[in-house]
Amino acid sequence: MPHKPFSMLSVIVLSALFLNAQTSNNLSAKYPTVSAYKVRPGILMTANYAEDGQVCEMLLQRRYTPDQTDANSTIPSKLVDQLIDELAPTVERGPAKSRWLGDSFVAGGVTHVGRDFENVLVAIDGTVSGGVNTVVIRWKNRTCAATAQPH
């Protein structure tokens, strides 16, 4: 069977695909850039910073990867405590002011636990079955710098 040359329509379609490809520069022009760190395999910590460059807030989440043996998107509870101690050590977060904040709750299989320390607030959201979906560590004495709004 003879080889057919590309039609003009094929060339136009392919050109449009390459011209609209998502590059780092294209995405940065549209959306604010964030910093993310792999603190454990499959667990990312996204950081926000104050004007002076110090971290003001950290968000921990499990990121699904194709090589994962399950579709679980939770962080084991034991690992959560280890990560909090690692990312906001006791000397930095200060002593606990209360075991649970008043906005902590369990409802419909969902949990929200707020922990109050002298310098840090920790919010842990998860499920009754024991998995943690997100952990937010927020420094009380640091204000996060304003981020650029998407165009």
Rosetta blueprint (number, residue, H / E / L):
1 M L
2 P L
3 H L
4 K L
5 P L
6 F L
7 S L
8 M H
9 L H
10 S H
11 V H
12 I H
13 V H
14 L H
15 S H
16 A H
17 L H
18 F H
19 L H
20 N L
21 A L
22 Q L
23 T L
24 S H
25 N H
26 N H
27 L H
28 S H
29 A H
30 K H
31 Y L
32 P L
33 T L
34 V L
35 S E
36 A E
37 Y E
38 K E
39 V E
40 R E
41 P L
42 G L
43 I E
44 L E
45 M E
46 T E
47 A E
48 N E
49 Y E
50 A E
51 E L
52 D L
53 G L
54 Q L
55 V E
56 C E
57 E E
58 M E
59 L E
60 L E
61 Q E
62 R E
63 R L
64 Y L
65 T L
66 P L
67 D L
68 Q L
69 T L
70 D L
71 A L
72 N L
73 S L
74 T L
75 I E
76 P E
77 S H
78 K H
79 L H
80 V H
81 D H
82 Q H
83 L H
84 I H
85 D H
86 E H
87 L H
88 A L
89 P L
90 T H
91 V H
92 E H
93 R H
94 G L
95 P L
96 A E
97 K E
98 S E
99 R L
100 W L
101 L L
102 G L
103 D L
104 S L
105 F E
106 V E
107 A E
108 G L
109 G L
110 V E
111 T E
112 H E
113 V E
114 G E
115 R E
116 D E
117 F E
118 E L
119 N L
120 V E
121 L E
122 V E
123 A E
124 I E
125 D E
126 G E
127 T E
128 V L
129 S L
130 G L
131 G E
132 V E
133 N E
134 T E
135 V E
136 V E
137 I E
138 R E
139 W E
140 K L
141 N L
142 R L
143 T L
144 C E
145 A L
146 A L
147 T L
148 A L
149 Q L
150 P L
151 H L
